[in-house]
Every structure is written in C-alpha cells, then in structure tokens.
Amino acid sequence: THNLFSVRRRPNMFDDRSTMSETRVLASLILLTCISEGILLFVGLTTFTNIVSDNFYSVLYLSMLALGYYIVQYIAYRSVGYIFTTKKRAQMWAKGFSASQALLGLTICAPALFSLFIPSAHKLILIVSVILYLIARIIFIFKGFRIFYHNLFSLVYFILYLCTLEIIPLILIYKASLFLTSNL
C-alpha cells in the first residue's frame, strides 16, 4: 500500500524497501494478475461475442497478452516518468503501477475462479471484475496526478497521458484479444 499511495521522496532516511523476497512476491502477484485477466477476458469474449474456441489455449494466449500489456505499460510509464519528472518520482510512479496491478490481481483472482466454476453468473462476475479493474486504475491514475500535476499547463500533459496510455491501449487489447481467440 505504501507504493500505491505515497508520493514522499523518502519516507525514512535508512529505509531501503527493495528486497529480493519482495520482488519475488510482486512478480508472483503480477503473474496472478495476468492469469486472472486472461481467464476473465476469455469469459467476457465467450459471453458477449460469438467466439467459441479451445478454452486452455485461449486462456493461455490471453494471459500472455495481458503479460505483454503489463510489460509494455511498465516500459511506457518508466519512459514517460523519465522524460517528464525526476528519476526518483519516475521510480515511484512505476512502483505504484506494479503495486496497483498486484492489488488488482488479489482482487480479481476470486472472480476469475468463480467464473470457472459458476458459468451461470458470468455477467455478474464480469461486472464486478470491471469495477475492480476501474478502481485499481483510478488509484494509479490519482497517484500519477499527484506526481505530475504542478500547474495548469501540466493538466494538458495529463489529459494526453490519459488518452495515450490508458484509453487507447485498452481498445487495442480488446481488438488483439478478438484476433487471438478468433484464429484458434
């Protein structure tokens, strides 16, 4: 939660929070996020489109797509942070992104599992999952706003960031997931 909400440059002079076990836990939670997103993408596509394909490979490809999306986002956030702010604030922003995705993975794991075992509740599960996804994104966007907003002109950059890194990639992920599942 510290990485999600804090924008202080250094909470404690002697605090070095990056340990190897913390990194492993974060990587595991990111992997859980990607697998859960793959399952929920598959459920959403099969519920709302006419695509019927092999379950295992579709979920595998969609989970790999979610992992690729995470990696591209992480690189984009590091690059934007490097260009528009200090190294420390860019690192804070990237850690906040990873923390928000880890939190997302913890919250959407249960709906992903329920979607596997309760097919009759797919629509409700997808609504809950989308709400949880939006909450995680809003928390991350709020942290970015606190890091980058300095004056009225920086608001223009922030709006451009929202369009470029938050909205358009989601449309591209939807198109890519349709393409991946329709070719199986």
Buried (B, 14 or more C-beta within 10 A) or exposed (E): EEBBEBEEEEEEEEEEEEEEEEEEEBEEBBBBBBBBBBBBBBBBBBEEEEBEBEBEEBBBBBBBBBBEBBEBBBEBBBEBBBEBBEEEBBBBBBBBBBBBBBBBBBBBBBBBEBBBEEEEEBEEBBEBBBEBBEBBBEBBBBBBBBBBEEEEEEEEBBEEBBEEBBEEBEEEBEEBBBEBBEEE
